[in-house]
Amino acid sequence: METVILISQVVMALALILAFVRVVRGPSLPDRVVALELFASIVVGLVGVTAIQTGVPSFLDAAIVIALMGFLAAIGFARFLERGGPRDD
């Protein structure tokens, strides 16, 4: 089980780095918003794997909060873009 957890953490860390690159470089603002949502989802996965590894169930509460915050941020950005916020595409 430790090997599977380690592989999961390494793959998610690599995905986190690639999502961060997309946030920084992303050609347009909507691409950056999608990358931020992906970033939050990957962090939720990492917190979940850490909860499994350590056996501390309260980490799952933190994962739920992070997921809700990421969802609300995506909704906020979508409303901002819908109302005609600055776009660079």
C-alpha atoms as an extended CHARMM CRD file, in Angstrom:
* protein
*
        89  EXT
         1         1  MET       CA              0.0000000000        0.0000000000        0.0000000000  PROA      1               0.0000000000
         2         2  GLU       CA              2.8720000000        2.3850000000        0.7460000000  PROA      2               0.0000000000
         3         3  THR       CA              4.1390000000        1.9910000000       -2.8280000000  PROA      3               0.0000000000
         4         4  VAL       CA              0.7490000000        2.8540000000       -4.2960000000  PROA      4               0.0000000000
         5         5  ILE       CA              0.4790000000        5.9090000000       -2.0400000000  PROA      5               0.0000000000
         6         6  LEU       CA              3.9620000000        7.0760000000       -3.0120000000  PROA      6               0.0000000000
         7         7  ILE       CA              3.2550000000        6.6410000000       -6.7310000000  PROA      7               0.0000000000
         8         8  SER       CA             -0.0510000000        8.5100000000       -6.3350000000  PROA      8               0.0000000000
         9         9  GLN       CA              1.6440000000       11.3950000000       -4.5600000000  PROA      9               0.0000000000
        10        10  VAL       CA              4.3890000000       11.6480000000       -7.1810000000  PROA      10              0.0000000000
        11        11  VAL       CA              1.9320000000       11.6020000000      -10.0960000000  PROA      11              0.0000000000
        12        12  MET       CA             -0.3150000000       14.1950000000       -8.4360000000  PROA      12              0.0000000000
        13        13  ALA       CA              2.6930000000       16.3910000000       -7.6170000000  PROA      13              0.0000000000
        14        14  LEU       CA              3.7130000000       16.2750000000      -11.2870000000  PROA      14              0.0000000000
        15        15  ALA       CA              0.1450000000       17.1340000000      -12.3190000000  PROA      15              0.0000000000
        16        16  LEU       CA              0.1760000000       20.0080000000       -9.8230000000  PROA      16              0.0000000000
        17        17  ILE       CA              3.3550000000       21.4020000000      -11.3920000000  PROA      17              0.0000000000
        18        18  LEU       CA              1.8810000000       21.1450000000      -14.8960000000  PROA      18              0.0000000000
        19        19  ALA       CA             -1.3480000000       22.8280000000      -13.7790000000  PROA      19              0.0000000000
        20        20  PHE       CA              0.6840000000       25.6300000000      -12.2140000000  PROA      20              0.0000000000
        21        21  VAL       CA              2.5360000000       26.1110000000      -15.5060000000  PROA      21              0.0000000000
        22        22  ARG       CA             -0.8340000000       26.4050000000      -17.2650000000  PROA      22              0.0000000000
        23        23  VAL       CA             -1.9830000000       28.9930000000      -14.7010000000  PROA      23              0.0000000000
        24        24  VAL       CA              1.1350000000       31.0780000000      -15.2960000000  PROA      24              0.0000000000
        25        25  ARG       CA              1.4320000000       30.7130000000      -19.0670000000  PROA      25              0.0000000000
        26        26  GLY       CA             -2.1440000000       29.9070000000      -20.1510000000  PROA      26              0.0000000000
        27        27  PRO       CA             -2.9200000000       31.7480000000      -23.3570000000  PROA      27              0.0000000000
        28        28  SER       CA             -6.2170000000       33.2350000000      -22.1680000000  PROA      28              0.0000000000
        29        29  LEU       CA             -8.0420000000       34.0500000000      -18.9550000000  PROA      29              0.0000000000
        30        30  PRO       CA            -10.5930000000       31.2090000000      -19.3060000000  PROA      30              0.0000000000
        31        31  ASP       CA             -7.6970000000       28.7440000000      -19.6590000000  PROA      31              0.0000000000
        32        32  ARG       CA             -6.2390000000       30.0680000000      -16.4330000000  PROA      32              0.0000000000
        33        33  VAL       CA             -9.5930000000       29.6990000000      -14.6600000000  PROA      33              0.0000000000
        34        34  VAL       CA             -9.8560000000       26.0630000000      -15.7480000000  PROA      34              0.0000000000
        35        35  ALA       CA             -6.2790000000       25.4680000000      -14.6020000000  PROA      35              0.0000000000
        36        36  LEU       CA             -7.1000000000       26.9380000000      -11.1820000000  PROA      36              0.0000000000
        37        37  GLU       CA            -10.0440000000       24.5470000000      -10.8710000000  PROA      37              0.0000000000
        38        38  LEU       CA             -7.7660000000       21.6710000000      -11.8320000000  PROA      38              0.0000000000
        39        39  PHE       CA             -5.2200000000       22.8980000000       -9.2740000000  PROA      39              0.0000000000
        40        40  ALA       CA             -7.8540000000       22.7700000000       -6.5200000000  PROA      40              0.0000000000
        41        41  SER       CA             -8.9810000000       19.2940000000       -7.5770000000  PROA      41              0.0000000000
        42        42  ILE       CA             -5.4330000000       17.9590000000       -7.4840000000  PROA      42              0.0000000000
        43        43  VAL       CA             -4.8810000000       19.4520000000       -4.0350000000  PROA      43              0.0000000000
        44        44  VAL       CA             -8.0700000000       17.7120000000       -2.8420000000  PROA      44              0.0000000000
        45        45  GLY       CA             -6.6750000000       14.4410000000       -4.1870000000  PROA      45              0.0000000000
        46        46  LEU       CA             -3.3670000000       14.9780000000       -2.4230000000  PROA      46              0.0000000000
        47        47  VAL       CA             -5.1070000000       15.7320000000        0.8720000000  PROA      47              0.0000000000
        48        48  GLY       CA             -7.2210000000       12.5890000000        0.4250000000  PROA      48              0.0000000000
        49        49  VAL       CA             -4.1770000000       10.4240000000       -0.2000000000  PROA      49              0.0000000000
        50        50  THR       CA             -2.4930000000       11.9810000000        2.8350000000  PROA      50              0.0000000000
        51        51  ALA       CA             -5.5880000000       11.1500000000        4.9160000000  PROA      51              0.0000000000
        52        52  ILE       CA             -5.3220000000        7.5300000000        3.7940000000  PROA      52              0.0000000000
        53        53  GLN       CA             -1.5820000000        7.4380000000        4.4720000000  PROA      53              0.0000000000
        54        54  THR       CA             -1.7550000000        8.9060000000        7.9720000000  PROA      54              0.0000000000
        55        55  GLY       CA             -5.1340000000        7.5020000000        9.0090000000  PROA      55              0.0000000000
        56        56  VAL       CA             -6.3400000000       10.9280000000       10.1640000000  PROA      56              0.0000000000
        57        57  PRO       CA             -9.9680000000       11.3110000000        9.0270000000  PROA      57              0.0000000000
        58        58  SER       CA            -10.1120000000       15.0500000000        9.7940000000  PROA      58              0.0000000000
        59        59  PHE       CA             -7.9920000000       15.6490000000        6.6770000000  PROA      59              0.0000000000
        60        60  LEU       CA            -11.0950000000       14.7210000000        4.6910000000  PROA      60              0.0000000000
        61        61  ASP       CA            -12.9060000000       17.6860000000        6.2240000000  PROA      61              0.0000000000
        62        62  ALA       CA            -10.1230000000       19.9220000000        4.9520000000  PROA      62              0.0000000000
        63        63  ALA       CA            -10.4150000000       18.3120000000        1.5050000000  PROA      63              0.0000000000
        64        64  ILE       CA            -14.1410000000       19.0850000000        1.4200000000  PROA      64              0.0000000000
        65        65  VAL       CA            -13.4950000000       22.7100000000        2.3500000000  PROA      65              0.0000000000
        66        66  ILE       CA            -10.8180000000       23.0310000000       -0.3480000000  PROA      66              0.0000000000
        67        67  ALA       CA            -13.1820000000       21.5140000000       -2.9340000000  PROA      67              0.0000000000
        68        68  LEU       CA            -15.9710000000       23.9270000000       -1.9980000000  PROA      68              0.0000000000
        69        69  MET       CA            -13.6260000000       26.9130000000       -2.1150000000  PROA      69              0.0000000000
        70        70  GLY       CA            -12.3590000000       25.8640000000       -5.5430000000  PROA      70              0.0000000000
        71        71  PHE       CA            -15.9060000000       25.4760000000       -6.8180000000  PROA      71              0.0000000000
        72        72  LEU       CA            -16.9500000000       28.8790000000       -5.5150000000  PROA      72              0.0000000000
        73        73  ALA       CA            -13.8540000000       30.4900000000       -7.0210000000  PROA      73              0.0000000000
        74        74  ALA       CA            -14.6620000000       28.9530000000      -10.4130000000  PROA      74              0.0000000000
        75        75  ILE       CA            -18.2460000000       30.2430000000      -10.1790000000  PROA      75              0.0000000000
        76        76  GLY       CA            -16.9580000000       33.7030000000       -9.2700000000  PROA      76              0.0000000000
        77        77  PHE       CA            -14.5540000000       33.7980000000      -12.2060000000  PROA      77              0.0000000000
        78        78  ALA       CA            -17.2670000000       32.5610000000      -14.5700000000  PROA      78              0.0000000000
        79        79  ARG       CA            -19.6390000000       35.3250000000      -13.4330000000  PROA      79              0.0000000000
        80        80  PHE       CA            -16.8540000000       37.8680000000      -13.8280000000  PROA      80              0.0000000000
        81        81  LEU       CA            -16.1610000000       36.7390000000      -17.3980000000  PROA      81              0.0000000000
        82        82  GLU       CA            -19.8770000000       36.5690000000      -18.1870000000  PROA      82              0.0000000000
        83        83  ARG       CA            -20.3710000000       40.1900000000      -17.1730000000  PROA      83              0.0000000000
        84        84  GLY       CA            -17.6760000000       41.2920000000      -19.6010000000  PROA      84              0.0000000000
        85        85  GLY       CA            -14.5450000000       41.3140000000      -17.4910000000  PROA      85              0.0000000000
        86        86  PRO       CA            -11.1930000000       41.8210000000      -19.1840000000  PROA      86              0.0000000000
        87        87  ARG       CA            -10.4510000000       39.0920000000      -21.6870000000  PROA      87              0.0000000000
        88        88  ASP       CA             -7.2460000000       38.4890000000      -23.5470000000  PROA      88              0.0000000000
        89        89  ASP       CA             -8.3050000000       35.8830000000      -26.1190000000  PROA      89              0.0000000000
